[in-house]
């Protein structure tokens, strides 16, 4: 790690000067040293480490007065805010203190866009008709490269909605696709990031009912019931749309057996006991049916041993279980049926 192991040189006769943003970050990291600085470096990616390291290398001697002033500024900035808030604005300001503006713009665009660690994972989270609408204007060979790099299940959905003639041309090209040169792949990545992903992140507007459903999901059950009752009186259609979009603890019973077993493996046993303590008999039976007889008996024993529990604690535990299920679905480990219609089968 270039620069990470340097020692801060405090020079007696060094010239006093005003530090730039990247220099301030470099001084702080060097002052922290390897023991305290390592956890911060662990959170940075390679490009950020290189940028910070370059600032360290160019730093030169720092006077004791410069170091004292920087520490006072640092402590004053934190204490004057009262609390530290982690959000888009504070993250962007921090990155701008030691990274070039164009690099920060690129990072923030990716953060604001669909979830994923790289451009190909992000494309796999873009709705298939949106991605297809963009790709149909590209050269078939470019489309073939893109579809060969994203998740196969998502590539199949995109192919299915592309114009048929283009789709078959792309299939043929994918079958005969040679390894793509690194320079060409990088050029495609840059184009996708600058022309497509950044536009998508700035223009895509979430459905207001979907957003409100997530807010309702976060309520405890008493607050949810109060708001839903009032909304039903004001506008029954809105209330019904939100209900259809909500995913609640009760909806976990619509998971496939393999999905519920995956979820159970990720749950802390005490947390699971707390979830079921406040559940209906039908929901308890559903969970017990997806466990071994021994595991179900142990869970029942744990629930009995808990004695009375607060409804608020049960609500919070159930909300965490729903959040865990959503995380697993986002990673593709389970499938969540979002509406009753998703349950329908055809012969």
N, C-alpha and C positions, 0 to 999 in steps of 0.2 A: 504494500500500500504506500504509494509515493507520498512523502511528506508527513504521513501519519505518525511516524516515529521520531520526528524532529523535536528538539528542545527549544523552548522560547529563550532567545537571547535578549536580556535586558541590558542595554548599553548605557554606561554612565555618560559617555561623550557623544551619544548618537543625537542626530538632529531631530528636533521636535517637528512633527508634521501632522496633518489631518488625515485620518485613515478613511479609505473608501469602504463601501459595504462589504466587499469580498475580503478585504484586509482585516476588518473587524472580526469576521467569522473565523479567519485564519488565526488571529491572535487568541481568540477565545479557545479554539480547539487546542492550540499549542500550550496555552496556560493550563488547560484541564489535564493534559498529559495522557499517556496511553491507557492508564487504568480507568479514568473517568471519561475520556474521550471515545474509547472503543464502542460503548453502546450507541453513541450518536453516529459514528461511522457505519455501524452495522445497519442503520436505517437509510443510508444513502446508497444510490445506485452508482455504477462505475463512472459514468460521466460526471456526476456531482462530486465524487471523490477526486477525480482528476482536476476539476475546476478549482476545488478547494485546495488541493495539493499544489497547484500552480501558484495560487496566491501565497501559500506558505513559503515556497521556494523563493519568490520574489520579495518577500517581506523585509528582510534585512534586520538590523538592530532596532529594538523598540525601547524607548526610554521608560523609566519607572513612572514618570508622570503620565505618559500616554497610556500605559497599562492601567494605572489608577483611574484615569478619566474614563477609560472604556468600561472598567468594572462598575464604576458609579453609574454610568449611563445604562448599562445592562440591568443592574439591580433596580434603578429608578424606573425604568420602562416597565418592568414586571410589576413592581409594587404599586405604581400609580394606576395600573389597570385593575388591581384588586384580585382579579382571577386571570387565568390563561384560557383563551377560547380557541379551540381548534376548528377552523372552518376554511372555506375556500379563500377568503380575503387574507386571513392571517398567514395561511400557507404560502400564498402567492407572494406576499410581502417578504416573508422569510427567504424564499428561493431567490428573489430579486436582489437580496443582500449579498449573494455570492455567485450567482449564475447570470449569464447574459440574458437579456430580455427575450430574444427569439427562442432560446432554449426553454425558458420558463413558460412562454406561450405554448410551446409544443407539449410540455409536461401537463399543463393545466387543461389543454384541450383533450388530452387523452383521459385525464381524471374525470372531466365533465361528461365524456362520451360513455357509451355502453361499457359494462364491466369486462375486464380481461387484462392479462399481464402484457400482451403484445398486440400488434395490429390484427393478427390472424384470429386470436381469441376474441377480440372486440368485434370483428366482422361476423363471427359465429353467434354473436348476441344481437345482431341487427336483424330486424324482421325481414323474412325472405323476400316479400314483394318490394320492399324498399331497396334492398340490395340488388335485386333483379332489375329494377327500374334504372338503376345507375349502370349496371354491367352491360345492359343490352345496347348501350351506345359505345362500348369499348370494342377493340379488336378481339375476334374470337380466341386468338392465342393468349391474350391477356386474361380473358375470362377463364380460360382453361388453367392458367397458372394460379389465379385466385382461388378457384374451386378446388384445386389440388392441395391447397394449403390450409383451407378451413376444415372444420369438423365434418366428417362424411355425412352424418345425418342432416346437417344444415345445408351442405352442398346439394343433397338430393332434393330438398325443398326448393332451393333456388332454381335448380335445373327444371323442376316441374312447372314453374311459372314463367320461365323464359320463353320467347317465341320459339315454336317447335323447330323451325329450320336452323335457327341459331343454336338451340340446345343440342341438336344432333351434330352440328359442326363442332361444338365444344367437346362433346363426348368423343368424337373421333380424334381430336387433337390431344385430349387427355390420355387416350390409349397409347398415342405415339409420342408422348411428352418426354423429351430428354431432360437431364438435370439442367436447371436454369442457372445461368451465370450469376454470380453474386452481385455484380454491378447492375444487371437488369432487374433482379429481385429487389434490390435496394431502391431503384428508380420507381418500381411499381409501389413499394411500400410508402415512399415519400408522396407519390401522387394520391394514393388512397387516403393518407393521413391529412394532407393539405386540402385536397379538392372534395373529398367525400366525408370523412369522419368529422372534420371541423365544421363543415356546413351542417351536418346532421345534428351535432351537439348544440348548435346555435338556433336551429329552426324547429327541431322536434319539440312539440308541446304535449305534455302528458294530459290524458283525459282527466277532467276535473273530478268525475265520479270515481275513477280508479284511485286518484290521490286521496279523496275523502274516505274511501274504503280502507286505505292503509291507516289513516288517522283513527277511524272507528275501531280498527283492529287493535290499536294501541291503548284504547280506553280500558279501564277495569269494567266488569260486567254491569255494575250499577250505573256508571256514567254513560256507558254505551246504551243501556236501556232507556235512560232519561233522554238522551239526545235523539235516539231513534224514534221514540214515542212522539216527541215534539216535531220531528221532521215529517213523520207520517201525517200529522195533523196539518202541517203547512203544505206539503207536496208529496203525495203518496207515490207518484212515479219515481221521483228522485230517491225516495227511501227504498223502493223495491230494487232500483238499479244498484244502489250501494250494497244492499243485502246480497245481491247476486255476485258482486265482485269481492265481497269479504271472504277471508279464509280464517275460520275460527277453530278453536280446540275441538269442537264437535265434528268439524269437517275432516278431522284426522281419521275418522271411522270409514271414510271413502277411499282411503289409501289401499293399494294392493297389498296382499300379505307380505311379499318380498320387501315392499317399501316400508311397511310398518315395522318389520323386523330390523331393517337397517336403522330406522329411527330409534328403536328401543336399544340397539347396541351403543348408540351415541349418548344416551341419557344416563345421568347419574341416578343410581338406584333410589336414593333418598328423595331426590327431586321428582322422580316418577311417582313415588308413593304419595307425595304431596299433591301432585296433579290429580291422581285418581281419588284422593281423599274427598275432594269436592265434586267429583263427577257423578253422573247418573249411573244407575245399575247397569243399563244397557251399554254404556261406554266402558265401564269397568269390565264387563263380560267380553267385550270386543278385544280389549287389550290382553286379558287373561287367555283368550282363545289363541292368541298369536305368540304365546310363551309355552315353554315346557311346563308340565304339571309341577315340577319342583320349583321352577322360577316363580310361577304364579302363587304357590303356597308361601314362599319366602316373602313375596311382595305383600300378600295379604297380612302376614305376620307383622311386617314393617308398618303397615297402615294402622293396624290395631295398636301397636306399641307407641305410635305418635300421639295418641289421645286427641283432644279437641285442637283444631288449628284455626287460625284466622282466615276469613274469606279473602282478605287482601293478599295474604301469602299464597293462597291457592291460585288466585287470579294471575299473580306475577309468575308463578311456576308454569302455569298453563301457557301464558304468553311466551315464555322462554322456549317451551317445547314447540310451539307453532313456529317461532323464529328459527329454531334448529331445523325443522322440516323445510322451511323456505330456503335456508342456506344449502341444504342437501339437494333440493330441486335446482337451485341456481348452478350448482356444480355438476348437474346431470346424473347424480347418484340415485335419485328417486324421481318419480313423476307425480305431480299434484294435479288432480282433476279439479279445474277451477269452477265448473258449473255442473248442475245436475245433468245437463245435456251431454256432458262428456262421458257419462256412465252408459249412454245408450249403445246397444249392440245391434249389428245387422246380421242377418242370416246369410 
